[in-house]
Amino acid sequence: MFLLIMQGSDVGSFYSPPIRYQALGYQIEEEGKEEIPLSNVGWVSYWRSEVEQNIISITANKLVVFTESEGKVTERRVVLYFYVRERPASKDKLTMVRVSALAPIDMPYDGVLCLTKDFISEVVPYLFESYQEEKMLAAHLAKSGTGRLLMAVLLLIPLAIVIYPRWRHW
């Protein structure tokens, strides 16, 4: 499995997989869409309302590509990719998630497709978990007058420990 996560401001920030693979010398055998059920959807509430949380699958673009040498297929890949906005209202960040896997050259690729879908199903919930930003203690203390005084004292104590012995010898 090959997992690639890229982020940019829009789709034009990076090459789409069909263009990229053709530029690398691959030929497209098949294109389509795949529904991927997600295993853990607790993170969905971060982006969607409770009504929309009933949707527990994503639609990924499917691409099957291959390379040839002297008329023989030398490599075949199954590629699934999709795009995610950071938040529905966000217009400055777009993430592309692409998973590809080598597939048997002379056999159907159904098994590899299932493995790739299972991998995405397991990984995606961990990629987009919501988190709460931790507040630093100093930032919290700096908001109040007593906090500022406490910070000044905490800063002056080590300074006094360093300066006092030198000052005493003068």
N, C-alpha and C positions, 0 to 999 in steps of 0.2 A: 504494500500500500504506500502510496505517495500522497501526503497531505500538504496542501499549499493554502495559506491564508494571506491574502493581499488586501491592503486597504488604500483607498484613494478618495478623491472628491466626487468622482462620477465614473461611469462605465468606460469613458475615454481615457481614464488614468492608467489602464493596463489593457493588454491585448486579450480579446476573448479567446477561449480555448480553441475553437475551430481555426481561427487565424493563426494562432501560435503554433498549433501542431502542423498545419500546412507549411508554415515557414520553416519548420524543422525537418521537412521532407516526408511527413506522414500523409497518407491518403485517408479520406473519410469513408468508412464502410457504412456507417449508419448514424443518424441523428434522431433524437426523440426526447421524450419527457418521461420521468419516472417519479411515482409517488413514493415517498419514504416515510413510514410511520416512525414517530419519535418515541423513545422509551421513557423519558422523564420530562414532563412538560411543566414542572413547577416554575421554571424561569419565564414561561410565556406571559405570565401576568405582568411582567415588567414592561412589555410592549403592548399588550392587548387587554381589552376589557374582559370581564368575566364571561360575557356572552360569546366572545370570539374564542375563548380558551377551549371550546369543544373541538376545534380543529387541531388534531394531533398528528398532522403529517405536513411535510413540505414537498414542493414540487421541484425537482432538480432537472437540469438539462443533461441529457445523456449523449455521449459521443463515443463511437467505437472507431478507432483509427489503427492503421497498420503501415509498416514500411516494407518495401520490396528491394531485393538485390538480385539481379540477373533473372528476373521473372519469378522469383520465389519469395513468399512472405517470410520476413525475418523477425518481425516483432509485431505484436498486437496488444492494444491497450483498451481498457474500458475506463471512461472518464465520466464522472458525475460532478456537476458544478452548479452553484447557485449564488445569488447575491442577497445581501442583508444590509439594510440601513440600520444605523445605530439605534435610532428611535424613529418612529414613523414621521415625526415632524422635522427630523434632522436632514439638512441638505448638504452638510459639509463632509460626511463620512459614509462611504459605501465599502462594504467588505465582500470580497469574493472568496468563497470556500470551494476548493477543488480537490477531489480525491480521485486518484487514478490507480489502476492495478494492471499488471501484466496478465494477459489472457492466453490460453492455449491457442496455438496457431491453426491447428487442424481439427479443432473440436468446437462445439457450441460454447459460448461465453457465459451462459446462464449462471453457473456456479460462482464465477468471479463477480458477476453483477450482484448476486445475492450477498456475497461477502462484503462488497463495497457499500451496499445499502445498509447492511447491519453495522458496519463501521461508522458510517455517518450517523445512524440512529443512536449509537452509543456516545459518540464524541460531541455532537452539536450541543446537547444540553449543557455540557461542561464549558463550551466555548462562550456561551452567552448567558451565563448565570448573572443575575443581578447582584450588586454589591452596594454596601453603604460606605461612603467615604469616611475614613477614620479622622477624627479631629485631633490635632496635636494638643497636648496639654498647655504648651506655651501660648498657642493661639487662643485657647479658652481663657487662660489667666490674663492675657493682655486686654481682654474686654472689660475688666473691672479695675477700679482704682486700687483696691487691696491686692489684686493680682499683680498689678504693675509694681507696687511696693515690694511684694514678696519676690518678684523676679529680680528687682534691683538688689535686694539683700542677698539673694542666692548668687548673683554675679559678683558682688563686692566681697563676699567671704573668701573665695579662692584668691581673688586679687590681693586682699589684705594679707593672706598667708604668705604670698610670694613677696610682697613689698615690705612688710614689717621687719623681717630680719635685716634687710639691707638698710632700712631707715634707721634702725636701732644702732648700727655700727658707725653712723656718721657722727 
